[in-house]
Amino acid sequence: MFLADFLPEGSEIDGNYVEPFLGSGAIFFLVKPGRALLADLNEELITLYRGIKLSPKKVWEIFSSFPPTREAYYQIRNIEADKTDIEFMAARTLYLNRTCFKGMWRHNSSGQFNVGYGGQSRRWVISEDSLVQVSNRLCTADLRCSDFQVIIDMCKTGDFIFADPPYCPGERELMHSHYVYNKFSFSEHRRLADTLLKTTKKGVRWALTISSHPNILQLYRGNRIIPFKRGAGKSPGILTNNPGEVLIYNYGE
């Protein structure tokens, strides 16, 4: 993985590994830190991780019981997630993620998940054993539903932050994205930049993946910027050369 060459290993992080935009958690699982603070503003996502951490086998049992049909998908999608127990909530989110169209995560103006049915082909890539492994990795992680600024402001010397905010590669404003929970406007990008730059003064190391739009790069002038040679680009699930993304970090030579 391209990013691995620029990130510390878990044993090299003295304090907490911190992700304020958890998403898939791919970098957390790559780095394997001893302690972690993992957060996202999407409550359903955090509930998914909490459910797996608490009871991976129960989540798997419920997930496996959901029927493999289009009709069942829409019935399960229409269930009010906050009116069920945490294991069911986690299984529902996992099921929707694995059977919705291209794994997209999008909400309407009322905050309801509204992605259409995509089929069962991605559903059984995961297994009970993989959920148990995820649970084991999460055992020392603190999971929170929170705005990014609250989480980043908590960081202290020795912590390491990895941030991957919602953005459309190469564009200043987020218009459409593979993962859209809330729109992340340019004013939010400014707030994120200001918050990260303040942590540098506290001796906190951070790395950020973000759009290469010149207006955004200007927010991080003075830090190290590495262009992605290959990535997802503007089309979900399709790899492309020069995808319009960069890695920005505040440490190293």
Number of C-alpha atoms within 10 A of each C-alpha: 5 11 14 11 8 14 18 16 13 20 11 13 17 14 19 22 26 26 26 24 22 26 19 10 14 9 17 21 13 14 17 16 23 18 20 24 22 26 25 22 18 18 14 20 21 21 23 21 25 23 22 26 24 18 16 24 19 17 25 24 14 16 22 16 9 14 11 13 12 15 11 13 21 16 9 16 21 12 12 10 18 12 9 12 10 21 24 22 25 28 25 24 21 21 22 24 19 22 24 23 14 17 19 22 19 17 15 12 8 6 10 14 18 16 20 17 21 18 16 15 9 15 18 11 9 12 13 17 12 13 19 19 14 16 21 15 18 23 14 14 21 14 19 20 19 17 14 19 14 12 20 24 12 11 21 16 15 16 23 27 25 20 23 18 22 23 26 24 24 20 19 18 19 18 12 14 18 18 18 18 19 15 15 16 15 16 10 13 20 15 15 17 17 14 16 23 17 13 20 15 10 13 16 21 24 23 22 18 22 25 26 24 17 11 14 19 18 11 16 18 10 10 13 15 18 14 16 20 13 14 18 18 20 19 14 13 13 9 13 14 11 16 20 22 24 23 20 22 21 19 15 7 4
